Amino acid sequence: MSYIIKTTADGLIYVKSSHVIHIRRPNAIEGARALGKPLVINADHIGFLSYNTEGSIAFFMANGFEIALKILHEEAEEAMNCAKSRTEKTIR
């Protein structure tokens, strides 16, 4: 896997699992794990991109989940914009 974050023409964002901090609902004890596979995010389900309470970059999803990542804000914003415009691009 030669990318950290990339987008597809189908509006998906692929994130290397080692750059995922956590996937969880805010104010919930349990969370989900990426388990070594790339995380696939549908850009149509992203509510907004911001910093979470721990100070890391996070995609806040329409279903209430928060996906915190170890990437720069500019990279996450570029990935979200490329995926929403259905552009295939490898960010980093």
Rosetta blueprint (number, residue, H / E / L):
1 M L
2 S L
3 Y L
4 I L
5 I E
6 K E
7 T E
8 T L
9 A L
10 D L
11 G L
12 L E
13 I E
14 Y E
15 V E
16 K L
17 S H
18 S H
19 H H
20 V E
21 I E
22 H E
23 I E
24 R E
25 R L
26 P L
27 N L
28 A L
29 I L
30 E L
31 G E
32 A E
33 R L
34 A L
35 L L
36 G L
37 K L
38 P L
39 L E
40 V E
41 I E
42 N E
43 A H
44 D H
45 H H
46 I E
47 G E
48 F E
49 L E
50 S E
51 Y E
52 N L
53 T L
54 E L
55 G L
56 S L
57 I E
58 A E
59 F E
60 F E
61 M E
62 A L
63 N L
64 G L
65 F L
66 E E
67 I E
68 A E
69 L E
70 K L
71 I L
72 L L
73 H H
74 E H
75 E H
76 A H
77 E H
78 E H
79 A H
80 M H
81 N H
82 C H
83 A H
84 K H
85 S L
86 R L
87 T L
88 E L
89 K E
90 T E
91 I L
92 R L
